Amino acid sequence: MRTLSHLWRSLETIPGLLAISAFWEAYCGPDIDVIRPHLRVTDTEGALYPCPKQRVGYCPRRIVDYGDGEFAALCRDPYQICERVPLTQRDVLLQELEVASFAKMLAGPLGIRWQGPVSRGDGTWGIGLSDRRDTRTRPVFLMLLPETGRFVAVLHRLLVNVSGPFVLVAPTSRHRTMEVQEMLHARGVSFLSLEEHILRDDAGLLVAVDPQETGGEVPATAKEDRPRVVREFVARNKCKVKDVQEAGGVDEADYYKWRSGQLPDHYAACRSIEAILRHGLPKRPR
C-alpha cells in the first residue's frame, strides 16, 4: 500500500485542472499513471513549459510555434539557464481532467453510489450519494480548488443551496481551516480528504484506508471463482486466509461455507468477506 500525495496535491495546484502533459507529469510525479486515463486532450495550445530550475530567472519556459507542427520550449532567463526542448503539436496541447471518469474511479474506495457529475460551479460537482455507514444516502460533492478563499466561498454557497447535511470531498485537508470546520460542524457536514482515505495497493488499484467504513453493497463473487480470488488476495496482500476471516469477523466454518456457496449471498458473513476482498484489509494501527 502507498499514498498518492503527489496526485491529490496536483488537483489543488493546476489552475482549472487544465495544463499540457508536461505539467501534469511534473506535479503528479510517480502518480501520473493513475490520472493519465482521465485526461482529455483539447484543441487549445499551451503557452508555458515546466522549468527544471524552479524559481530561477524568468522560467517557466515559453512555448514557441515555428509552424509546420514544430514547437520548442525556450528559457526566458536572459542567461538561458535551461536547455531548449523540441516539442510536437501533441506536447503543447492542453489536457483537461475528465471529472466524470475520475469521480467514478473514486466511488468504490470512498463508498459512494456514483452518478454522472452535476456541476455546481467553480470547481465543484455533485457526484452521487454516500453509501458510508455514518452518512448513507447523503449527497456527495467533490471540490477541486487551489485557493482557500474560493473553497470557503463555494462552501458558503452549498450551505445556502443544499438543505440538510451532505458529504464534502476534497483532495487534501489544506483548506480545512478553523472557519471551514465551524461551518461544517454547524450543519453536520462530513468532510473526506482523498489523501487520508484512499491508498493504492500493490496491484495498482485504489482502495479504502478503512474499508469497514465504506459499507456499500458489494457484488457477490461467483462461487467457482472464490478460491482463486482468495488465493490472489492473500498473495497480493502478503497475508493469510485467517487474516481475512478475522477482518471480516467470521469464523472458519462460515468462511468455508461462503467459499463453497453453502451460505446465501445476503448473509452478513458473506457480505463481510466480499467487502474485505473488494476493499482490502483494514489499516492496522501503528
N, C-alpha and C positions, 0 to 999 in steps of 0.2 A: 504494500500500500504506500502511496505517496501523495503529497499535497499538490495542488495545481495553482500555487500562489501567483506565478507569472501570468497565467491566463486570467484569473479573476481581477488582478490589478490592471491588466491591459484594458479591461472593459470600463474602467473608470479613468482611463488615461487618453485613449484615442478619441479625439473630438468627433462627435457624430457617428462613431463606430464606422468610420469611412477613411480608408488610407490605402496606399499602394502596398503590395505584398511585402516589400522590404521592411516597412514599419511594423506590420503585423508580426513578422518574424522577429524583429528586434525586441518588441515589447513582450511577446508571448514566450520567446526563448524555447526551452525544452517542451513546452506545452502546445506548440504550434500545430502539431498533427491532430490535436483534439478539436480545434476550432476550424481548421482548414476546410473540411467538408461543408461548413456552414457559411463560407464566404462567397459572395456573388460578385463576379467581375462586372463592372459598369462600363459605360462608354465614355466616361469622363477621365481626362488625363490629370495626373497629379503634378504639383509644381516643385515639391521638395523630396529629397532622398536622405536617409539616415546618415549621420556623421559618426565615424568610429572614435572621434575625439570630442565627446560632448562638452558643451560649454566653452569651446575654444574658438576664438575668432568669430567668423560670420556664418558658420555652418548652422543648421543642416545644409547639405549640398543642394544646388539648384539644378533642376532638370531642364536640359536644353534640347529642343527639337531641331535636327538638322535636315528634316524632310526625308521622303522615301523610306519611312519606317525606322530611321536611325535616330537614336537618342543617346544622351550621356548625362551623368550627374557630375557637376563641376563644383569644386570647392569655392566658397565665397570669401574665404580669407585672402587678404592681399598677398600673403606669402605662399598661398597654395599648399597648405599643410596636409591636405587629403588628396589621395590619388583620384584621377578621373576614372569614372566607372561607365563603360559602354552598356547601353540598355536596349531592350527590344520594346516594341509597342506594348506588348502584354505587361512588361515590367512596370510601365508608367501608368497603367490604368488603375483607377481607384477600385478597391474591393470593399463591399458593404456586408455587414453581418446580416444574415438571414435569421431574423428573430424567431420565426415560426419553427424552423427545424432545430435551432439552438435550444429553444424553450422545451421542445418535445424531448430532446435528449436529457434535459434536466428533470423531467417529470417523474420518472421512475425512482431515482435515488432520493428525490425530495419528498415523495409521497403526494403527488398531485395528479388529479384527473385532468389531463391536458385538454385544452380546447384551443382552436385557432386564435392567435393573439388578436386582441382588440386594442387599438391604440388609445391611450388616454392623454396623449400629447407629451412633448418634451421628454423623450427617452423612457416612457412608461407604458406598459402594456398589461392588460388583464390576460392571464394565461391559463385559467382553469379554476377548479375547485380543490380545496385541500382534502386529502384522504388521511391526514395525520391524526393520531389518536386524540390530541388535545384541541384540534381546530377543524374537525371534519365538517365538510360542506361549506366552509367559509371561502369567499372569493380570494384569489391569489393574484397579486400584482408584482410584476418584475420592473425594477427601476435601475437603469444603466446610465448614470450621470457622473460627470467629472467633478463638479463643484458642489460643496456642501450647501451653499446658498440656494442653488437651484433645487437640490434634493429637498430642502425644507419647504420651499415654495410649492413644489409638486405634492408633497405630503399634506400640506395645508389644504390644497385643492381636493385631494382624495378624501380627506376627513369631512369636507363640506358636502361632497357629491355622493359619497357612499354611506348609506345608513348602516349602522351596526359594525361589529368588528370584522376585520379581514386579516389576511396574511401578506406581509410585505417582504419581498425577496430582493436582495442586493448582492453584488459580487463580494464585498467586504464589509467590515463594520466601521470603515473610515468615517462615514457620515453620521454615525450613531452618537451624536453629541448629547449633552445633558438636556438641551432643548428638545431634541428629537425624541429622546427617551421619555420625557414628560408627556409629550404629545401622544406617543404610542400607549403609554400606561393609562392615560386618561380615558382612552377609548377601547382599551383591551385589545389593541392591535398586536399581533405576533410578528416578530422580526426574525428572518432567516438569512444568515450570511452564507453564501456559497462556499467561501473559504473555510468556514467552520463546520459545514455539514456534508461536504462531498469530497471523497477521495478517489484516486484511480488505483484499481487493483493490478496485480501482476499480468493479467490478460489484457490490460488496456481499457477495461470497462469502468465507467463511473459508478461508484457505489456509495451508499449512505454511511456516514461515520457511525451512526447508531441505527441500524435497520429496524430495531424494535419500535422506533418512534414513527416510522413511516406508515405502518398499519394499513396500507391499502390492500385491495384484493389482488392476489397473485394467482395466475392461471396454473392449474394442476399439471404436473409433468406426466406425460404418457407413461403408463405402467412399465412398458417394455424398455423405456429409456432411463428409468430411475437408477439402476445400478451404475450405468455409465455416467450419468450426471453427478452422482455422489463421488464416484471414483475421480472424475476430473476436478471436482470441487476440492477434495482433500489434497490432491496433488498441487493444485494451484495455490491453495492457502496454507500448505505445509502443516496440516492439522490431522486429526483422527476423526473417525466416524463418531466416537464418543463426544468429541467437542461439538459436533452438530446436534447430537441428542441433548446435551446439557444446555446449549444456547437456545434450543427450541423448547426446553422444559418438558421433554417427553422421555419416557422410559424406553429401555431397549426393546421390549415386546411390542410397543406401539410403533416404534421406528420400523421394525421388520414387517409389521402388518401394513404400514404405509408403503414400504418398498415393494411388497408383493401384491398390493392392491386390495387387501382384505378390509381396509378401513375406508368408509365413504370419504370422498374428497372434501366434503364440507365440514368434517370433524375438526375441532380445534387443533389437535395434534398434527393433522395433515397440513393445515394452513400454516402452522408454525414452522414445520420443516421446510415447506416450499418457500416461505419468506426468507429463511436463513440461506437457502441455496440460491435464491434470486438476488438478495441484497448483501450477503456476506455476514461474517461473524460480528457480533457487537464489538466495538472498540474496547480493548482491555484498559482499565485504569493503570496509569504509570506509577 
